[in-house]
Structure formats: C-alpha cells, structure tokens
Amino acid sequence: MFVVTDPRQYQIRLTKACWYNHILIEHPEMKGRLDDVKRAIKIPDYIYQSKYKPSSHLYYYKIGRGLSKKEYVLVVITIRHRTSKGYVQTAFLVDSLSKGGNLIWKKR
C-alpha cells in the first residue's frame, strides 16, 4: 500500500494483505481512514513501546471525537532497529492513550 518515514527516520511499510485481509476485516471502522494511518506514522502525537512486546511500537494520532466517540487512530508497528525499518501489524480507533508501556516519542 505504502512506505512512509516516521519522525525517527524509520521506513514503515503497510502491505495490501495487512490492510485488506486484517485491518478492514477485524476493524471495519478503519474503512476510509488510510490517510489517517499514514498521518499516524508520519506525524504521530505519541509513540509508545509496548509493555508486552518491546519490538512493537504504538503510534497514536489524534483525530478528535466524532460519531464513533473515538479520539485516536492507533497503529501498531513492529520495528526492526538493525535495519531502521518497520511494518504495520494493525490499526484501529481508541478513545485514550496507552495505559502501559514506555513513552518513547512525543510531538513537540
């Protein structure tokens, strides 16, 4: 689908298989939100490291409250530090920031 650079200079990939076979099936609220996923990666408000899997980073992008009552797009990305690359695992809407994990990046 795309490859974009995050604020830490990681090259992040979203595959068609992930978008069509996982995200849109498991999280139908993401239909029409591909640009929000890109923005969440390119200009996130926050990036957390998962407390369960250190190679998973949680990218939050504030969209505000709408009909869905959700406030953020959350994109979960597996990061490969050795290659400075990553790939999207999933994306969905949430109403708050992570309740765990370490904050590793914040928009200034």
C-alpha positions as a Python dict, from the first residue, in 0.01 Angstrom:
ca = {
    (1, 'M'): (0, 0, 0),
    (2, 'F'): (272, 245, 103),
    (3, 'V'): (608, 306, 267),
    (4, 'V'): (648, 624, 475),
    (5, 'T'): (911, 765, 709),
    (6, 'D'): (827, 821, 1073),
    (7, 'P'): (971, 1110, 1281),
    (8, 'R'): (1256, 887, 1399),
    (9, 'Q'): (1355, 811, 1038),
    (10, 'Y'): (1227, 454, 1032),
    (11, 'Q'): (1086, 337, 698),
    (12, 'I'): (741, 191, 778),
    (13, 'R'): (552, -35, 536),
    (14, 'L'): (183, -119, 516),
    (15, 'T'): (111, -414, 287),
    (16, 'K'): (-209, -468, 91),
    (17, 'A'): (-252, -802, 267),
    (18, 'C'): (-243, -638, 610),
    (19, 'W'): (-484, -361, 507),
    (20, 'Y'): (-741, -574, 322),
    (21, 'N'): (-708, -911, 496),
    (22, 'H'): (-664, -795, 853),
    (23, 'I'): (-734, -429, 931),
    (24, 'L'): (-1050, -380, 725),
    (25, 'I'): (-1189, -720, 832),
    (26, 'E'): (-1107, -702, 1204),
    (27, 'H'): (-1153, -325, 1238),
    (28, 'P'): (-1418, -212, 986),
    (29, 'E'): (-1425, 133, 1145),
    (30, 'M'): (-1095, 192, 961),
    (31, 'K'): (-1266, 198, 619),
    (32, 'G'): (-1181, 531, 458),
    (33, 'R'): (-903, 601, 712),
    (34, 'L'): (-595, 501, 512),
    (35, 'D'): (-476, 865, 514),
    (36, 'D'): (-518, 873, 894),
    (37, 'V'): (-296, 565, 917),
    (38, 'K'): (-30, 741, 708),
    (39, 'R'): (-55, 1053, 925),
    (40, 'A'): (-30, 841, 1241),
    (41, 'I'): (303, 711, 1115),
    (42, 'K'): (441, 1032, 961),
    (43, 'I'): (322, 1282, 1224),
    (44, 'P'): (209, 1090, 1533),
    (45, 'D'): (118, 1268, 1853),
    (46, 'Y'): (277, 994, 2064),
    (47, 'I'): (478, 675, 2019),
    (48, 'Y'): (482, 418, 2299),
    (49, 'Q'): (680, 97, 2327),
    (50, 'S'): (453, -196, 2408),
    (51, 'K'): (496, -335, 2756),
    (52, 'Y'): (417, -681, 2621),
    (53, 'K'): (641, -690, 2313),
    (54, 'P'): (934, -443, 2306),
    (55, 'S'): (963, -455, 1925),
    (56, 'S'): (601, -333, 1893),
    (57, 'H'): (559, 42, 1893),
    (58, 'L'): (219, 209, 1933),
    (59, 'Y'): (168, 519, 1719),
    (60, 'Y'): (-118, 748, 1827),
    (61, 'Y'): (-266, 1017, 1606),
    (62, 'K'): (-536, 1244, 1748),
    (63, 'I'): (-846, 1268, 1530),
    (64, 'G'): (-1084, 1417, 1789),
    (65, 'R'): (-1419, 1279, 1891),
    (66, 'G'): (-1663, 1212, 1612),
    (67, 'L'): (-1959, 984, 1557),
    (68, 'S'): (-1752, 687, 1671),
    (69, 'K'): (-1666, 860, 2003),
    (70, 'K'): (-1305, 756, 1945),
    (71, 'E'): (-1028, 1009, 1976),
    (72, 'Y'): (-713, 846, 1834),
    (73, 'V'): (-601, 628, 1546),
    (74, 'L'): (-366, 369, 1693),
    (75, 'V'): (-122, 199, 1455),
    (76, 'V'): (79, -92, 1594),
    (77, 'I'): (414, -129, 1420),
    (78, 'T'): (687, -389, 1454),
    (79, 'I'): (1023, -209, 1448),
    (80, 'R'): (1347, -368, 1330),
    (81, 'H'): (1618, -148, 1480),
    (82, 'R'): (1904, -313, 1288),
    (83, 'T'): (1755, -212, 952),
    (84, 'S'): (1568, 107, 1060),
    (85, 'K'): (1253, -42, 909),
    (86, 'G'): (916, -147, 1038),
    (87, 'Y'): (583, -284, 926),
    (88, 'V'): (225, -223, 1030),
    (89, 'Q'): (70, -506, 1232),
    (90, 'T'): (-272, -349, 1280),
    (91, 'A'): (-461, -20, 1313),
    (92, 'F'): (-782, 74, 1490),
    (93, 'L'): (-957, 356, 1675),
    (94, 'V'): (-921, 405, 2051),
    (95, 'D'): (-1058, 655, 2298),
    (96, 'S'): (-745, 707, 2509),
    (97, 'L'): (-368, 667, 2517),
    (98, 'S'): (-187, 352, 2627),
    (99, 'K'): (-231, 251, 2990),
    (100, 'G'): (108, 86, 2988),
    (101, 'G'): (438, 78, 2810),
    (102, 'N'): (700, 350, 2782),
    (103, 'L'): (651, 680, 2605),
    (104, 'I'): (940, 693, 2357),
    (105, 'W'): (844, 990, 2138),
    (106, 'K'): (610, 1289, 2168),
    (107, 'K'): (521, 1562, 1919),
    (108, 'R'): (663, 1897, 2024),
}
